[in-house]
């Protein structure tokens, strides 16, 4: 198949086959933390900066949101990170997503929002015998329910994100020596479109303009559960909140 390239020309040392434990340091999908900032009033603006990590990665994420109308929200997020052991880097990634959504207060203290959007990203794997590059594009829908106190200084939300992810892979590692990696790449070539489900929890507390923010989400591949990927995301950091119209009126 044309997408597999055995272009490694370095010396071959024992053992000939690279151990699977080493091959599993390379991953083919990394979930972002939920971009669920729980804004509720027209002209609310939010910025989050968090450290995130999970199985096989650690990184940093920045997220932004804005409500230009009473029930209309915009979101954007960027994440980047890597998998390393302090001396060797096995994987690096970056990802961007943006979306538009519907936001409403269901009743006193209860909030509902749902966002849909698109994203793009890239994963660079550094194999034992070469490299692989994974380009990703995705479409997502992300509904969330939340409860908060009157001043919205304590908020707890439940989010359920569904994504359709398309994979495109290019490789330059030795297919004969990295059988597990080769099987992963073949599976992505044969079935490049996957459905991901990422349910999670979001908790925020603090003051009106600044909140401590944390979240935890799982990631399940509903198309191929055998795809080797990061399976969760834990994030912790800070969130800025303000309302543009209120600042103008002050």
N, C-alpha and C positions, 0 to 999 in steps of 0.2 A: 504494500500500500504506500502511496506517495507521501503520506503525512508522517511516516516513520523513517528516521534517518539514522543509520549506524555509522556516524562520522567520527567516532572516537578513535584516535590513532596513538594514544599513549601506551606505556608498557602495561601488560597484564600481569597482575600479581595474584598469588593464591589468597583466598579462594577465588576461583574464576567467577562464580556467581556471587553478586553482592548480597549480603544478608538482608532478609526482609525487614528486620528492625531498622536498618539504615534507610531502606527505600521508603519506609513509612514516615520518615521525617519530612518528606515532600508531600504537600497537600494540594488539592485541586479546587477547593472552594473555602472561603472564609466569610462567615456572616458578620454584618455590621450590628452594632447595638441599636435598639429601637429608637427611631427619631420621633419620640412621643413627648413633646414639650408641654402639652396640655394648656395652651393658650385659649382664652375664652371671650375676650372683648375686642371689638373693632380697634385696629391700630396697635394691638399688642405685638411686641417684638421680643424674641427670645434668642439667646446664644448659649450653647453648651460646649464645654471643653472637657473631655474625659479621657482617662487612661482606660484601655480595654485589654482584655486577654481571655484566653480559653485554651482548649486542647490544641496544642501545636502552634500557638501564635501569641504575640503581645504587640500592642500598638497604641495609637492615639487617634481620637476622633474629634472632629468639630462639627457642630450642627447649628442650623439657624432656622427660624420660623417667623412668619409674619401673617397677621390677619388683616388684609386690606378691606374687608367687609365683615358684616356681623356674623355671617355663616360661612365665609370663604377663607381658607388658609393656604399658605404656601410653605413648603419645607425644602431644605437642601442639606446635604451632609457629605463630608469627605472623611475617609478613613485610610490609614496606612499602617503597616506593621511588618513583622518578620517572625520567623522561627529560627532561633539559633541557640547554641549551647555555650556562648561566651567566647568560643574560639573559631567556630565554623557557622556560617550562615547557610541554612538549607532552603529558605523560602523568603521572598519579599512580595508584598502586595500593596496595591492602592485601589481605591474604589470611590466613585462619586455617584450620588443619587439626588434626584429632585422630583418634586411632586406637587399636586394641588389637591385640596380636599374640602370636605364639609364638616363644620364644627357647630355644636349646639349644646346648650345646657338643658338636660332632661328634666330636672327638678332641683330643688334646693340641695346644693352640695354635689350633685351628680352631673357628669360631663360625658359627652360622646363625641368622637371624631373618627373620620375615616379618610385616609389619603390614598391616592393612586399616583403612580409615576413611573419613571424610567431610570435606569442606571447603567453605568459602564465601569469596567475595571480590568485589572491585569494582575496575574500572578506569575512571578518568575521563580522557578524551581532550580536549585543548583544540585544536580544529582552527583552520585559517586563517579560517573563516567561521562558527564556532559550536562546539558541543560534542557529544560522544557519551558515553554511560554504558553500561558493560558489567557486568552482574551475572552472577556465575559460581557454580555449585554443582558439586561433583565427588565422585566415589567412587573410591577408589584401593586398590591392593594393591602392596606394596613388599617383595619378597624381597631378602636380602643375604647374602653370604658374606664372612667376614673371617678374617685370620690375625693373631696377636699373639704377643709374647714372654710369658714366664711371668708377669711382674708386670703385664702389660697396660699398659705405659707406651709401647709402640710398637704401633700397629694400622693395618692396611691392609685396606680393604673394597671390594667390588664390589657395586653395587646396581642393580636394574632395576625402575623404578616404572612401573606402568600405571594411567592415570586415565581415567575416563569423565567428561567435562566438558560441562555444559549451559550454553549462553550465552543471555542475554536482553539485547537492545540497545535503547536509546532514543537518538534523535538530534535535534539542533536545528541542524545545519549545512546549508549550501546544497548540495543534492544536485547541482544542475546545474553548479556550479563545481568540485566535488570528486568527479570521476567515479570515481577509484580508491577513495576512502573509501566511496562509495556501493556499489561492487561488493563490497567487503568486508562491509558491513552486510547487503546482500541475501543473500550466501552464508551468513551466520550465521542470518538469518531462515529461509532455505529449509532449512538443515540445522543446527539448533541443538545437536545432540549430537555430540561429537567424542571420539575415542579418542586419547590422548596416550601416547607412550612416552618415558621419561626415564631412560636408563642413565647411570650415573656411577661415580666413584671417590671414596673417602674415605680420608684419611691423618691420623693423630693421633700425636703423640709428646710426651713430657714426663715428668711425675711421677705418682704414684699419684692425687693429688687434683686436679691441674691438667695439662691437655694443650693444646698448640697444635693447632688443628684447621683443616684445609683440605679442600675438596672441589671437584670439577668434574663437571658433568653436561650432557648434551645434551638437547634437547627436539624430538621429531618428532611432527607431527600426522599420524596414520595415516588420518584421515578426509579431510582437505583440506590437502594440503601447500602450497597457495597462500595459506592464511591468514597474514596479516602479524602476526608475533609475535616475541617474544624467543626465540632458538633455543639459548641456553646459559646456564649459571649457574656462576660461579666465586665461591667463598666463602673467607674466611680470618678467623680469630679465635681465641677461647679456649673451653675446656670445663672445667667443674667436675665432679668426681666424688666421691661419698662413699656409704657404706653406712649406712643409718639404724640398723639393728640393732647393728652394730659400735660405733657411737657411743654407743648406750644402754648397752652392756656395758662400755665403758671407764670 
